[in-house]
Amino acid sequence: MNAFDYLFENTHNLNKEFLVGNESITFRELYSSSVNMASYLQREIGIKKKVLLISANNLLFIKAYLAIIKSGNICVPLDPGIERSNFSYILDITNPDFAFITKDIDKKLPIGELRHLFPDSVSDSEVSGLPWGDDQENKDENECCEIIFTSGSTGKPKGVMISHRNIMANTASILAYLNIRSDDRMLVVLPFFYCYGLSLLHTHLRAGASIVLNNSFIFIGKVIKDLKELQCTGFAGVPSHYQILLRKSETFRKTSFPHLRYVTQAGGGLATVFIDEFRELFPEVKFYVMYGQTEATARLSYLPPELYEEKKGSIGRGIPGVELHIVNETGEMLQPGEMGELIAKGDNIMIGYYKDLSNSGSVIKDGWLYTGDLGFIDSDGFIFLNARRSDLIKIGGKRVSVKEIEMVILQLPHIIDCSLKRVTDVLTGESLIATIHTNSKQPEEYLRDEIKRHCAKHLALYKIPKTFIFDNDMKISASGKKVLKEGESNN
């Protein structure tokens, strides 16, 4: 089955709004419009061709994305703010046959002679193809249907190849544990070129639920207004979203959200102090801690809200259909409590990296995805992550977890975020510089002494950063993640 047909299997005839807010469309209208555009694509370029999609979250993106998948072609969604060098690299290795882009993007990026279309300026009749027939169907679930590019360790983006089966499996798993209902309405601040954002699109289409698009999280007042006035029942965010809402907006903290049923968090570890704070402010809202990777389509594990206190700090257990284990360096399974690397297996694991057999082979071994994250499993099967390999350093011959230090500093209520950078130290080998983002008006000298005193209560002396830098210009990427400076690590 084509992933498109799976997503619309039970909702293609619904005469209710899927998209609510500034733009709106019903399920039935979206299905019809996307099929029309899919037919147009097959007529113009055939199947199994790469199609770039560069747009902010809007109705244009949704229609084009769904049409590309329905047509049996391969969608390559890209960040509208992508650097020209990365765009040129992706353009070169994918050699796309077509592109959907917005007019403002066309002026920024060197698309050259690439055939493209501005769907925001044409009517459905102009992108209609021949009537859809059975002979047009692409029924191979294992075919690649999208390539999502992530930042690579070498600096060059890595193309994660996702199949129709991957999307269907991960969508079914997420729906099984989140129990998304047809009367749910999700506020989407995550971009659709990011796997977490796409998972919201997939699950709500399948469940017959609605979404609201908000592309301006920087304006917290608009987020609060959308949550209340559009009666959103769900919100999904990465760590920086919750850090900003809780520590930069007194209005958010004091506002009641009577319709909000649950929130989800993934895209990196959020310090438990923020989760505790959210749960205390909004005790009636279920808070789902989740973990995933683009290489797993989106999601790998979740922690049920009712078990949060008992298993605080855990990323939970594998989602339905996903098997998780902790292994040593030779791939042997470890016993509960033993530290090793987290590996995963399931129908949601990517096909591999596009045109990169070497990295594909080092990450996927015998069907298992090696995540690169280190941790242990407890006797109940719950996973606790400690750090990535790169987050463990040696100071004075002792191994130190950067994450542990960040968690302590973030306990101070006026600290919004903390990043640690490793530098060479003549005496200890390595030492740490902490960059602090705070909403405090106190002088830096006072804050520096306060943080040092707090760290001294909770950390061994050799773990306390030697230098503290205060920088209130916290830059957030288009996917909502904090932009790190060279050498910095973030929890």
C-alpha positions in Angstrom: 0.0 0.0 0.0 1.1 3.5 -0.8 1.6 5.6 2.4 -0.8 8.2 1.1 -3.6 5.7 0.8 -2.9 4.4 4.3 -3.1 7.9 5.8 -6.4 8.6 4.0 -7.8 5.1 4.3 -10.6 6.0 6.7 -10.7 9.8 6.3 -10.7 10.6 2.6 -14.4 11.3 2.6 -14.6 13.3 5.8 -16.3 16.7 5.4 -14.6 18.2 8.4 -11.6 20.5 8.6 -8.2 19.0 8.7 -6.4 22.3 8.7 -7.8 25.0 11.0 -6.8 28.6 11.4 -5.5 31.1 8.9 -5.7 28.5 6.2 -8.3 25.7 6.2 -9.3 22.7 4.1 -11.4 19.6 4.7 -10.1 16.0 4.5 -12.2 15.4 1.4 -10.9 18.6 -0.3 -7.3 17.8 0.6 -7.6 14.2 -0.6 -9.1 15.3 -4.0 -6.6 18.1 -4.5 -3.6 15.9 -3.6 -4.8 13.2 -6.0 -5.2 15.7 -8.8 -1.7 17.0 -8.2 -0.3 13.4 -8.0 -1.8 12.6 -11.4 -0.2 15.8 -12.8 3.2 14.7 -11.5 3.0 11.3 -13.0 2.0 12.8 -16.3 4.8 15.3 -16.3 7.8 13.3 -14.8 6.7 9.7 -14.3 7.5 7.8 -11.1 10.4 7.1 -8.8 11.9 10.6 -9.5 13.2 13.0 -6.8 11.1 16.1 -6.2 12.3 18.9 -4.0 9.8 20.6 -1.7 10.9 23.9 -0.1 8.3 25.8 1.8 7.2 26.9 5.2 4.4 25.0 6.9 1.3 25.9 4.9 -1.4 24.3 2.8 0.9 24.4 -0.2 3.4 22.2 1.5 0.8 19.7 2.7 -0.8 19.3 -0.8 2.6 19.0 -2.6 4.0 16.6 0.0 1.0 14.3 -0.2 0.9 14.5 -4.0 4.5 13.5 -4.4 4.0 10.4 -2.2 0.8 9.5 -3.9 2.4 9.8 -7.3 5.0 7.2 -6.5 7.8 9.7 -6.5 10.3 10.6 -3.8 9.9 13.8 -1.8 12.9 15.7 -0.6 11.6 18.3 1.9 14.2 21.0 2.7 14.5 23.8 5.2 13.5 27.1 3.5 16.4 28.7 5.3 19.0 26.1 4.1 22.5 27.4 3.4 23.4 27.8 -0.3 26.3 25.4 0.1 24.2 22.6 1.6 21.5 23.2 -1.0 24.0 23.0 -3.8 25.4 19.7 -2.3 21.9 18.2 -2.0 21.0 19.4 -5.5 24.1 17.8 -6.9 23.8 14.3 -5.3 20.0 13.9 -5.7 19.7 15.4 -9.2 16.0 16.1 -8.8 13.6 16.1 -11.7 11.2 18.6 -10.3 10.7 21.1 -7.4 7.8 22.7 -5.6 9.0 26.0 -4.1 7.6 29.3 -3.0 8.5 32.4 -4.9 10.6 33.9 -2.1 12.8 30.8 -2.0 13.2 30.9 -5.8 15.1 34.2 -5.4 17.4 32.9 -2.7 18.6 29.5 -3.9 20.5 28.5 -7.1 18.0 26.2 -8.6 19.4 26.8 -12.1 17.4 25.0 -14.9 15.6 22.7 -12.5 12.0 22.6 -13.6 9.8 23.9 -10.8 6.3 25.1 -9.9 4.9 27.7 -7.5 1.7 25.8 -6.4 0.6 28.7 -4.2 -0.1 30.7 -7.4 -2.0 28.1 -9.5 -5.4 26.6 -9.1 -6.1 22.9 -8.7 -7.3 22.7 -12.3 -3.9 23.8 -13.6 -2.2 20.9 -11.8 -4.7 18.3 -12.6 -3.6 15.2 -14.5 -5.5 12.4 -16.1 -8.2 10.6 -14.0 -6.5 8.3 -11.5 -6.5 4.6 -12.4 -5.3 1.4 -10.9 -2.4 1.2 -13.3 -1.0 4.4 -11.7 -0.7 2.8 -8.3 2.7 2.2 -6.6 2.0 -0.8 -4.4 5.6 -1.6 -3.2 5.6 -0.6 0.5 9.4 -1.0 0.6 10.0 1.7 -2.1 11.6 4.9 -0.9 9.0 7.7 -0.7 11.1 10.5 1.0 14.6 11.5 1.7 15.0 13.7 4.8 18.4 15.4 5.2 20.0 15.8 8.5 23.4 17.3 9.5 26.2 14.8 9.2 29.3 14.3 11.3 31.5 15.5 8.4 29.5 18.7 8.0 27.8 17.4 4.8 24.1 16.6 5.1 23.0 12.9 5.3 20.0 11.8 3.3 17.8 9.4 5.4 15.7 7.3 3.0 12.3 6.6 4.4 9.9 4.0 2.8 6.1 3.8 2.6 6.3 0.9 5.1 8.4 3.1 7.5 5.8 5.8 7.5 2.8 3.4 8.0 4.6 1.5 10.8 5.6 4.6 12.7 2.2 6.2 12.3 0.4 3.2 13.6 2.8 2.9 16.6 2.4 6.5 17.6 -1.4 6.4 17.3 -1.4 3.3 19.5 0.3 4.9 22.5 -0.9 8.5 22.1 -4.5 7.5 21.5 -5.1 10.5 19.2 -8.9 11.0 18.8 -10.8 12.4 15.9 -11.8 15.4 18.0 -8.2 16.3 18.8 -6.6 19.4 17.4 -2.8 19.8 17.4 -0.9 23.1 17.5 2.0 22.5 15.1 5.1 24.7 15.6 7.5 22.1 14.3 8.4 22.4 10.6 7.4 19.6 8.2 10.9 19.2 6.8 11.7 17.7 10.2 10.6 14.1 11.0 8.9 15.1 14.3 6.8 17.7 12.4 5.9 15.2 9.7 4.8 12.6 12.3 2.2 15.1 13.4 0.9 15.5 9.9 0.8 11.7 9.4 -0.9 10.8 12.6 -3.6 13.4 12.5 -4.5 12.6 8.9 -4.8 8.9 9.8 -6.8 9.6 12.9 -9.2 12.1 11.4 -8.0 14.8 13.8 -7.2 18.5 13.0 -4.0 20.6 13.0 -3.3 24.3 13.5 -0.2 25.8 11.9 1.9 28.3 13.8 5.1 29.4 12.0 6.1 32.1 14.5 6.9 30.5 17.8 9.1 33.5 18.6 5.9 35.4 19.2 4.8 33.5 22.4 1.6 35.5 22.6 0.4 34.1 19.3 1.2 30.6 20.6 -0.8 31.2 23.7 -3.7 32.7 21.7 -3.8 29.8 19.3 -3.8 27.2 22.1 -6.8 29.0 23.8 -8.9 30.5 21.0 -8.6 27.6 18.6 -9.2 25.1 21.4 -6.1 23.0 20.8 -6.0 19.7 22.6 -2.4 18.9 21.8 1.0 20.6 21.6 4.4 19.1 20.4 7.7 20.6 21.1 11.5 20.2 21.4 13.4 21.1 24.6 13.9 24.8 23.7 10.1 25.3 23.2 9.4 24.2 26.7 12.4 26.1 28.1 11.2 29.4 26.5 7.6 28.9 27.4 8.3 28.2 31.0 11.2 30.6 31.7 10.5 33.5 29.4 6.7 33.9 29.5 5.0 34.7 32.8 1.8 34.9 30.8 2.1 31.3 29.7 2.7 30.1 33.2 -0.5 32.0 34.4 -2.8 31.1 31.6 -5.4 28.3 31.8 -5.7 26.0 28.8 -9.0 24.2 29.4 -8.9 22.2 26.1 -5.3 21.1 26.3 -5.3 17.3 26.9 -1.7 16.3 26.3 1.8 17.6 25.2 4.7 15.6 23.7 8.4 16.3 23.9 11.2 14.9 21.7 14.1 16.2 19.7 16.7 15.9 22.5 16.6 15.5 26.3 14.7 18.0 28.3 16.0 18.4 31.8 13.5 16.9 34.3 13.4 20.2 36.2 11.4 21.7 33.2 9.1 18.7 33.0 8.4 18.9 36.8 7.7 22.6 36.4 5.2 22.1 33.5 3.5 19.2 35.4 3.1 21.3 38.5 1.7 24.3 36.5 -0.7 22.1 34.4 -1.4 19.0 36.4 -4.4 18.1 34.2 -2.3 17.9 31.0 -0.5 14.7 30.2 3.2 15.1 29.5 4.7 12.5 27.1 8.5 12.2 27.1 9.5 10.7 23.8 12.7 9.7 22.0 13.4 9.1 18.4 15.7 9.7 15.4 15.2 10.6 11.8 16.7 7.2 11.0 13.7 5.7 12.8 11.2 7.8 10.7 10.4 9.7 13.9 9.8 7.7 17.1 11.5 4.9 19.0 10.3 5.1 22.6 7.9 6.9 25.0 7.4 7.2 28.7 3.7 7.0 29.8 2.8 10.1 31.8 1.4 8.0 34.7 4.8 6.4 35.2 6.8 9.7 35.0 7.5 10.0 38.8 8.4 6.4 39.1 10.7 6.4 36.1 11.9 10.0 36.1 14.8 10.6 33.7 13.8 7.6 31.5 13.0 7.8 27.8 10.5 4.9 28.5 10.2 1.7 26.6 10.0 0.9 22.9 6.8 2.0 21.1 4.5 -0.8 19.8 6.4 -2.7 17.1 9.8 -1.5 18.1 12.4 -3.6 20.0 15.1 -1.8 22.0 18.3 -3.3 23.5 21.5 -2.1 25.2 24.6 -3.7 23.8 28.4 -3.6 24.3 31.0 -2.7 21.7 30.8 -6.2 20.1 27.0 -6.1 19.8 26.2 -8.4 22.7 23.1 -7.7 24.8 23.9 -6.4 28.3 22.1 -7.1 31.5 19.9 -4.5 33.3 22.1 -1.7 34.8 25.0 -2.3 32.5 26.1 0.7 30.3 26.2 0.3 26.6 24.8 1.6 23.3 21.0 1.7 22.5 20.0 -0.2 19.4 16.6 -0.5 17.8 14.7 -2.8 15.4 11.3 -2.4 13.7 9.5 -1.7 10.5 10.1 2.1 11.0 13.9 1.8 10.6 15.2 3.6 7.5 16.3 2.0 4.3 19.7 3.6 4.6 21.5 6.8 3.8 21.2 8.1 0.3 24.3 7.3 -1.8 26.3 6.5 1.4 26.8 2.8 1.8 29.7 3.3 4.3 27.7 5.2 6.9 24.6 3.1 6.2 26.6 -0.1 7.0 28.1 1.4 10.2 24.7 2.5 11.5 22.5 -0.5 10.5 23.9 -3.9 11.3 21.8 -7.1 10.8 18.7 -5.0 10.7 19.5 -3.1 13.9 19.8 0.6 14.1 22.8 1.7 16.2 21.7 5.0 17.7 25.0 6.2 19.1 23.3 7.0 22.4 24.7 5.4 25.6 22.6 4.3 28.5 21.2 1.3 30.4 18.0 -0.6 30.8 16.4 -1.2 34.2 14.8 -4.4 35.4 11.4 -3.3 34.2 12.6 -2.6 30.6 12.8 1.2 30.8 15.7 2.9 29.1 17.8 5.6 30.7 20.2 7.5 28.5 23.4 9.0 29.9 25.1 10.7 27.0 26.2 10.3 23.5 29.8 9.2 23.1 30.9 12.7 22.3 29.4 14.0 25.6 31.7 12.0 27.8 35.0 13.7 28.5 37.9 13.2 30.9 39.0 15.8 33.4 42.0 14.9 35.5 41.7 11.3 34.3 38.0 11.1 35.5 35.2 10.5 33.0 32.6 13.3 33.2 29.1 13.5 31.7 28.4 16.9 30.2 24.6 16.2 30.5 24.9 15.7 34.3 26.5 19.2 34.7 23.9 20.9 32.5 21.1 19.3 34.5 22.4 20.7 37.8 22.8 24.3 36.4 19.3 24.2 34.9 17.9 23.6 38.4 18.2 27.4 39.0 14.8 28.9 38.1 16.1 31.9 36.2 18.4 29.8 33.9 16.7 29.3 30.5 19.4 27.2 28.9 23.0 26.1 29.4 25.6 24.9 26.8 29.0 23.4 27.7 32.1 23.7 25.5 35.2 21.6 26.1 38.6 23.3 25.9 42.2 22.0 26.3 43.6 22.5 29.8 47.3 22.2 30.6 46.6 20.8 34.1 43.6 18.6 33.7 43.6 17.7 29.9 40.2 19.2 29.3 38.0 21.7 31.1 34.6 23.2 30.5 33.2 26.6 29.6 29.5 27.1 30.3 27.4 29.5 28.2 24.4 30.6 30.2 21.1 32.0 28.9 19.2 33.6 31.8 16.2 35.9 32.4 17.8 37.3 35.5 18.6 41.1 35.8 21.3 40.5 38.4 24.9 41.5 37.5 27.0 38.8 35.9 29.4 38.6 38.8 26.5 37.8 41.2 25.1 35.2 38.8 28.5 33.6 38.4 29.0 33.2 42.1 25.5 31.9 42.6 25.9 29.2 39.9 29.3 28.1 41.3 27.8 27.8 44.8 24.9 25.8 43.5 27.2 23.5 41.5 29.4 23.0 44.6 26.4 21.6 46.5 25.6 19.0 43.8 28.8 18.3 41.9 32.4 17.2 42.6 34.8 20.1 42.3 36.5 18.8 39.2 33.1 18.8 37.4 32.4 22.5 37.9 33.0 24.6 34.8 36.0 26.9 35.1 34.5 29.7 33.0 31.0 31.1 32.8 29.8 33.2 29.8 26.5 35.0 29.8 24.8 35.3 26.4 21.1 36.1 26.2 21.0 35.8 22.4 19.7 32.2 22.3 19.4 31.3 18.7 16.9 28.7 17.6 17.0 26.7 14.4 14.0 26.3 12.1 13.2 23.0 13.7 13.1 24.6 17.1 16.4 23.2 18.3 19.0 25.5 19.9 21.8 26.5 17.5 25.1 25.5 19.1 28.4 27.3 18.6 31.5 25.4 17.6 32.5 22.9 20.3 29.4 23.3 22.4 27.3 20.5 23.7 23.7 20.7 24.8 21.5 18.4 26.9 
